[in-house]
Amino acid sequence: MLLDLVDVFGSGPLSGNPLAVVRGGEDLDDAAMLRLTQWLGFSETTFLLPPTDPSADYRVRIFFPAGELPFAGHPTLGSAHAWLAAGGVPKTPGRIVQECGIGLVEVRRDGERLAFRAPPLRKSGPLDEAERAEVMRLTGVRGEQVLAAVHASNGPGWKLLHLSDAEQVLAAEPVARAPVGTDVALLGPWGPQPLVPQGSAQWEVRAFFADPAGKLVEDPVTGSLNAAVAQYLFGAGLAQDAYVAGQGRKVGADGLVYCTREADGDVWIAGRVETVSGGGALAAW
């Protein structure tokens, strides 16, 4: 087995969300995959496997310390990058097809970045009053700061609070503990949009999930959440055609996520992906 370490969605070296990608782990069972994921300690670890769908280029299983995810964004881009770096050749030039728990996800090159097509939302629409109150409690924000509270589920079951501005997003102080399975997030704009410098973040995002011990952890940069956020913003007319989201500055990262809606309505989520270490041998255990 071989292990690749990649950095996804960074604005520069070692500024995004780290990912471990395991190649050659076909003989690992679920328990072994989870045990390795927990030992490595990253938000996710992926396992590249032969596809079972003839349309796919590869299959990926995505684990986080509390279990397996049907889809996640930074593991999608990081796995595609590792597969290409290891010599993978797409069946269709310029179009990489990943098989994962939600089905097939398309990945493509976007200049120097990689991008994935945002999968359909599994659940959208407003949170009910109890859900809204609970997300406010968990994230430490006040009711007058919240412009909207919505479901943003596309694999992970994100519950999103849209706040008045990015400063409120960064000032929020979440609780220390939460029920296992919690996926909550905050979103806010950086000032009047026409005044934002070209290439800088126009929106700020924070994401929190509960680890197996019930600790509420902040994720550095979250592709699945940003995909759902983009569908919310474009669908509500709050963003036009393209924007850049920033995430991670509260946990020492400096992530940038490039979100685009094409003429056919498809939403693409792009980011920088870099190899930190490639092809390290993993001993059997």
BASE-228985 format. One record per residue (C-alpha): residue number from 1; x, y negated, z negated. Coordinates in steps of 0.1 Angstrom, whole numbers, plus 5000, padded with zeros to 4 digits. Layout:
% BASE-228985
KOLPA/NUM/X/Y/Z
...
***
This chain:
% BASE-228985
KOLPA/1/5000/5000/5000
KOLPA/2/5011/4965/5007
KOLPA/3/5001/4932/4990
KOLPA/4/4999/4898/5006
KOLPA/5/4995/4866/4985
KOLPA/6/4979/4837/5004
KOLPA/7/4968/4802/4996
KOLPA/8/4935/4791/5010
KOLPA/9/4919/4756/5014
KOLPA/10/4950/4738/5002
KOLPA/11/4958/4702/5012
KOLPA/12/4995/4712/5010
KOLPA/13/5017/4740/4997
KOLPA/14/5003/4758/4967
KOLPA/15/4974/4735/4963
KOLPA/16/4944/4757/4972
KOLPA/17/4929/4789/4958
KOLPA/18/4952/4819/4956
KOLPA/19/4941/4853/4970
KOLPA/20/4956/4887/4968
KOLPA/21/4950/4909/4999
KOLPA/22/4957/4946/4997
KOLPA/23/4964/4966/5029
KOLPA/24/4965/5004/5031
KOLPA/25/4943/5010/5001
KOLPA/26/4918/5033/5018
KOLPA/27/4923/5060/4991
KOLPA/28/4915/5036/4962
KOLPA/29/4881/5041/4945
KOLPA/30/4859/5013/4932
KOLPA/31/4874/5016/4897
KOLPA/32/4909/5013/4909
KOLPA/33/4901/4983/4930
KOLPA/34/4885/4965/4901
KOLPA/35/4913/4974/4877
KOLPA/36/4939/4959/4901
KOLPA/37/4918/4928/4906
KOLPA/38/4915/4923/4868
KOLPA/39/4953/4929/4864
KOLPA/40/4962/4904/4891
KOLPA/41/4939/4878/4875
KOLPA/42/4930/4858/4906
KOLPA/43/4894/4847/4911
KOLPA/44/4892/4874/4939
KOLPA/45/4913/4902/4954
KOLPA/46/4904/4917/4988
KOLPA/47/4910/4952/5003
KOLPA/48/4914/4954/5040
KOLPA/49/4899/4986/5054
KOLPA/50/4891/5001/5088
KOLPA/51/4857/4989/5101
KOLPA/52/4826/5011/5101
KOLPA/53/4807/4988/5125
KOLPA/54/4821/4991/5161
KOLPA/55/4816/4953/5165
KOLPA/56/4840/4945/5136
KOLPA/57/4878/4940/5138
KOLPA/58/4882/4951/5101
KOLPA/59/4862/4957/5070
KOLPA/60/4869/4939/5037
KOLPA/61/4858/4946/5001
KOLPA/62/4859/4916/4979
KOLPA/63/4864/4920/4941
KOLPA/64/4864/4895/4913
KOLPA/65/4872/4904/4877
KOLPA/66/4836/4913/4869
KOLPA/67/4828/4934/4899
KOLPA/68/4823/4933/4937
KOLPA/69/4809/4904/4959
KOLPA/70/4791/4909/4991
KOLPA/71/4806/4877/5005
KOLPA/72/4830/4850/4995
KOLPA/73/4845/4822/5015
KOLPA/74/4882/4818/5006
KOLPA/75/4886/4856/5006
KOLPA/76/4872/4857/5041
KOLPA/77/4897/4832/5055
KOLPA/78/4925/4846/5035
KOLPA/79/4918/4882/5046
KOLPA/80/4915/4871/5082
KOLPA/81/4949/4853/5079
KOLPA/82/4965/4884/5063
KOLPA/83/4951/4907/5090
KOLPA/84/4964/4885/5118
KOLPA/85/4998/4881/5102
KOLPA/86/5001/4919/5099
KOLPA/87/4996/4922/5137
KOLPA/88/4958/4924/5139
KOLPA/89/4945/4917/5174
KOLPA/90/4908/4908/5177
KOLPA/91/4886/4928/5201
KOLPA/92/4874/4896/5216
KOLPA/93/4902/4870/5221
KOLPA/94/4897/4840/5198
KOLPA/95/4869/4856/5178
KOLPA/96/4876/4876/5147
KOLPA/97/4847/4897/5133
KOLPA/98/4848/4907/5096
KOLPA/99/4826/4934/5082
KOLPA/100/4817/4928/5045
KOLPA/101/4788/4933/5021
KOLPA/102/4764/4909/5038
KOLPA/103/4772/4923/5073
KOLPA/104/4793/4907/5100
KOLPA/105/4810/4873/5096
KOLPA/106/4827/4855/5125
KOLPA/107/4860/4838/5119
KOLPA/108/4879/4816/5145
KOLPA/109/4909/4794/5147
KOLPA/110/4901/4757/5142
KOLPA/111/4934/4740/5153
KOLPA/112/4959/4747/5125
KOLPA/113/4931/4760/5103
KOLPA/114/4908/4790/5101
KOLPA/115/4870/4787/5100
KOLPA/116/4841/4810/5092
KOLPA/117/4806/4807/5104
KOLPA/118/4784/4801/5073
KOLPA/119/4761/4830/5067
KOLPA/120/4724/4824/5062
KOLPA/121/4713/4814/5028
KOLPA/122/4697/4842/5008
KOLPA/123/4679/4817/4986
KOLPA/124/4674/4780/4989
KOLPA/125/4649/4754/4976
KOLPA/126/4645/4736/4943
KOLPA/127/4654/4751/4910
KOLPA/128/4625/4754/4886
KOLPA/129/4625/4733/4854
KOLPA/130/4640/4760/4832
KOLPA/131/4668/4768/4857
KOLPA/132/4675/4731/4861
KOLPA/133/4677/4726/4824
KOLPA/134/4700/4756/4820
KOLPA/135/4724/4744/4847
KOLPA/136/4725/4710/4832
KOLPA/137/4733/4725/4798
KOLPA/138/4761/4747/4812
KOLPA/139/4777/4720/4833
KOLPA/140/4773/4692/4806
KOLPA/141/4755/4667/4828
KOLPA/142/4725/4644/4819
KOLPA/143/4692/4644/4836
KOLPA/144/4695/4608/4850
KOLPA/145/4727/4618/4869
KOLPA/146/4709/4646/4889
KOLPA/147/4695/4637/4923
KOLPA/148/4686/4672/4932
KOLPA/149/4688/4707/4918
KOLPA/150/4688/4736/4943
KOLPA/151/4695/4772/4949
KOLPA/152/4725/4777/4972
KOLPA/153/4728/4815/4973
KOLPA/154/4746/4832/5002
KOLPA/155/4760/4863/4983
KOLPA/156/4770/4846/4951
KOLPA/157/4738/4831/4935
KOLPA/158/4750/4795/4933
KOLPA/159/4728/4770/4915
KOLPA/160/4737/4735/4925
KOLPA/161/4733/4701/4909
KOLPA/162/4736/4671/4933
KOLPA/163/4748/4642/4912
KOLPA/164/4749/4604/4920
KOLPA/165/4786/4602/4926
KOLPA/166/4819/4620/4925
KOLPA/167/4831/4603/4894
KOLPA/168/4802/4619/4875
KOLPA/169/4812/4653/4890
KOLPA/170/4847/4650/4877
KOLPA/171/4837/4636/4843
KOLPA/172/4813/4666/4835
KOLPA/173/4824/4687/4806
KOLPA/174/4810/4722/4809
KOLPA/175/4804/4746/4780
KOLPA/176/4830/4772/4771
KOLPA/177/4808/4803/4774
KOLPA/178/4780/4815/4797
KOLPA/179/4761/4847/4805
KOLPA/180/4781/4871/4828
KOLPA/181/4768/4865/4863
KOLPA/182/4766/4827/4860
KOLPA/183/4774/4808/4892
KOLPA/184/4768/4770/4889
KOLPA/185/4781/4740/4907
KOLPA/186/4782/4702/4910
KOLPA/187/4783/4680/4940
KOLPA/188/4787/4642/4944
KOLPA/189/4797/4616/4970
KOLPA/190/4828/4595/4971
KOLPA/191/4814/4560/4975
KOLPA/192/4798/4545/5006
KOLPA/193/4806/4570/5034
KOLPA/194/4818/4545/5060
KOLPA/195/4844/4533/5036
KOLPA/196/4860/4567/5030
KOLPA/197/4895/4569/5047
KOLPA/198/4897/4592/5077
KOLPA/199/4907/4627/5066
KOLPA/200/4901/4623/5029
KOLPA/201/4873/4639/5009
KOLPA/202/4838/4624/5013
KOLPA/203/4823/4647/4987
KOLPA/204/4836/4662/4955
KOLPA/205/4826/4698/4945
KOLPA/206/4831/4718/4913
KOLPA/207/4822/4754/4908
KOLPA/208/4820/4775/4876
KOLPA/209/4815/4812/4870
KOLPA/210/4815/4834/4840
KOLPA/211/4843/4860/4836
KOLPA/212/4837/4895/4822
KOLPA/213/4842/4882/4787
KOLPA/214/4816/4854/4791
KOLPA/215/4841/4826/4794
KOLPA/216/4830/4799/4819
KOLPA/217/4858/4795/4844
KOLPA/218/4863/4767/4869
KOLPA/219/4872/4780/4904
KOLPA/220/4899/4760/4923
KOLPA/221/4883/4760/4958
KOLPA/222/4852/4779/4967
KOLPA/223/4843/4788/5003
KOLPA/224/4810/4804/4998
KOLPA/225/4797/4775/4977
KOLPA/226/4810/4749/5002
KOLPA/227/4792/4769/5030
KOLPA/228/4759/4767/5010
KOLPA/229/4765/4730/5001
KOLPA/230/4771/4722/5038
KOLPA/231/4738/4738/5048
KOLPA/232/4721/4718/5021
KOLPA/233/4737/4685/5031
KOLPA/234/4732/4689/5068
KOLPA/235/4696/4702/5063
KOLPA/236/4687/4673/5041
KOLPA/237/4702/4647/5065
KOLPA/238/4728/4637/5039
KOLPA/239/4758/4645/5061
KOLPA/240/4760/4641/5099
KOLPA/241/4779/4666/5121
KOLPA/242/4811/4668/5100
KOLPA/243/4826/4659/5066
KOLPA/244/4854/4669/5042
KOLPA/245/4849/4681/5007
KOLPA/246/4875/4680/4979
KOLPA/247/4877/4705/4951
KOLPA/248/4900/4717/4924
KOLPA/249/4916/4686/4910
KOLPA/250/4904/4693/4874
KOLPA/251/4923/4726/4874
KOLPA/252/4955/4716/4891
KOLPA/253/4945/4723/4927
KOLPA/254/4939/4698/4956
KOLPA/255/4917/4716/4980
KOLPA/256/4901/4703/5012
KOLPA/257/4872/4720/5029
KOLPA/258/4863/4709/5065
KOLPA/259/4826/4714/5072
KOLPA/260/4811/4711/5107
KOLPA/261/4776/4715/5122
KOLPA/262/4777/4723/5159
KOLPA/263/4750/4714/5185
KOLPA/264/4734/4749/5181
KOLPA/265/4730/4743/5144
KOLPA/266/4757/4767/5133
KOLPA/267/4777/4755/5103
KOLPA/268/4815/4763/5102
KOLPA/269/4837/4761/5071
KOLPA/270/4874/4756/5078
KOLPA/271/4906/4752/5057
KOLPA/272/4943/4756/5057
KOLPA/273/4956/4791/5050
KOLPA/274/4993/4799/5042
KOLPA/275/5012/4830/5033
KOLPA/276/5030/4827/5000
KOLPA/277/5043/4863/5000
KOLPA/278/5038/4889/5026
KOLPA/279/5040/4927/5026
KOLPA/280/5051/4934/4991
KOLPA/281/5049/4972/4983
KOLPA/282/5024/4983/4957
KOLPA/283/5033/5015/4938
KOLPA/284/5006/5042/4935
KOLPA/285/4991/5045/4900
***
